[in-house]
Amino acid sequence: MATITITTQASHDARIAEAYGNFLGLGRNATVAEIKAELVAHAKSVVKNYERNTAINSAVTGITLVTIT
């Protein structure tokens, strides 16, 4: 499996940690592990939502209306 690496500027690290700590409701700065876990969870959610919506759209497209006379 491919590896994705995210590189930040050291001057931004504190801002990222603070923002993710707030986003996660931690009451403190988030750790690198907590930020990574959130990014992984977000990526999984994006893929799941995309695949679910694609499946729903395919199912709806495949419906044939009943002709009643």
N, C-alpha and C positions, 0 to 999 in steps of 0.2 A: 504494500500500500504506500502511496505517496505521503511525504511529510510536508506539512505546511509550517513555515517559520514566520513569525511576526517579529520584526525588529522595531524598537521604539528608540527615540532619542532620550538619553539619560535625563535631560531637562524636562521631559514630559512624564516620566515615570511616576512622580509623586501625584501629578494631576490625574493620571489614569487610575492609580490606586485609590485615590480619594473618591473619584467619580464612581468607580465600581463598588466601593464600600457603601456609598450612598444608595446606588441602584439596587444592591443586594440587601439593603436594610441592616447592615452589620453594625452600625454605630461606630465604625472605625475604618481605617483604610483596608482594602482588600489585599490579600497576599497574591503573589504570582500564581500559585496553585488555584486559588479561588477564581481569579480572572480567567485562567485557562479553562477551568471547569465550566464557567458560564459561557465562554466562547464556543466550546464543544457542544454544550447543550443547545445553544442558539443555532448552530449549524445543523444539528440533528433535527431540530424543530422546523427549520426552513425547508429541508429536504422532505420531511414527512408531510408538511402542508402542501408543498408543490406536488408530490406524488398523489396525495389524496385528492387534490383539486383536479389533477389530470385524469385520475380514475373516474371521478364524478362526472366530469365533462364527457368522457368517452361513453360512460353508461347512459347519460342523458341523450347523447347523439344517436345511440343505438336503439332508442325507443321508437317503435312504430305505433303511430296513432291508430286506434280502432276506428274503422269506418262503419258507421251505423246509418242505415237508410230506412 
